[in-house]
């Protein structure tokens, strides 16, 4: 019975401490501020993707809208 109790305490401690390291530390922010860490690091590739999405089957809105010009949303 005592081992079960310690097991549950250990499991509870492990679960609670699992969320203690969430977030960005102040000394890590310089790495996240680099240009390579952007979602679209290359502006040329991003503009080409926008052009492809915009000109497919007369769809409107580019990649921010679902479906194409065929009516299948």
N, C-alpha and C positions, 0 to 999 in steps of 0.2 A: 504494500500500500504506500509506503514511504517513497519507494522508487518511482511509482506512478506520479506521485505528487511532484517530485523533482523533475521528472520528465516534462510535465506540463509547464512548470516554471521555466525550464530551459527552452521549450518550444515557444512560449509566450515572449521570452526575452529575445529570442532569435527573430521572431516575427516583428516585434516592435523596433528592433535595431536595424532591420532591413531597410527602413525608410529614412534612416538618419543621414544618409549621404546624398540626398536628392538636391538638385540645384547646382548652380555654377559658383565656384569659389572665386573670390576677387582676383587671385593670381592666375586663374585660368581664362579670364575674360580677354586677355590680349591674344590668345590663340583663336578665340571665336570671332574676333574682330577682323581677322585677315580676309583678304579678297577670295582666297581659295575656299573659305568656309561658307560662302554664299550658296543659296539653293541653285541659282543659275550663275555659275562662276564666269562663264563665257557669254558675253552679250551678243556676239555674232550667232552662236548656236541658238540662243534663246530667240532672237529675231527670225532666224530661219524656221524654227519650230512654230512660231506664231504664224508665219506666212503659210506654212503647210496646213496647219489647222484651219486657218481662215479660208483658204481657197479650195478645200475639199467639198465637192458636191454642193456647191452654193450654200454652204452653211453660214450662219451669221454669228458673230461674237467670238470666233476663234475657239480657244480651248476652254473658255469659261462656261460654255453651254454644252449640254449633253445632246447626243444624237447628231445626225447629219442632215442632208437635204432630202433624204429618201422618206422622211416622216417617221422613222423608227426612233423614238426617244427612250 
